[in-house]
């Protein structure tokens, strides 16, 4: 009984309208994929920077080079990036949706658990930052261990290796 809106138009215009709608859908889909790709790239760059900072801090501890500018810079990097982790995981950026990521779908299935780890990393990095300019190895090692524990816990639960 009811006819499609497209049938109310002349055949030539109907094809033009269908083509225009198809192009619009493709544009929206392409824009969405590009946005997902950008956030995955941002996420990966952020985690690489965090990994590099952790490497610097472990080396400094091992070499007894604590309290240096390099240690403070690395701790600062961690402290700046930790609160951004929540923004790096929008829906549709898991390994099932995007092939260039190791983020497991579990992040989005158990967001409260993921949030727990991400939230706990922020004070852990702040504690590390508070001792970054000190040369006390025991205090530094404890603070670094707190950050490492949060990172490891999240990796074990939410990352495919």
Secondary structure, DSSP 4 states (H G I P E B T S, - for coil): -PPPGGGGS-HHHHHHHHHHHHHHHHHHHHHHHHHHHHHHHHHHHHHHHHHHHHHHHHHHHHTT-TTSHHHHHHHHHHHHHHTTGGGG--TT-STTT-TT--B-THHHHSHHHHHHHHHHHHHHHHHHHHHTT---HHHHHHHHHHHHHHHHHHHHHHB--
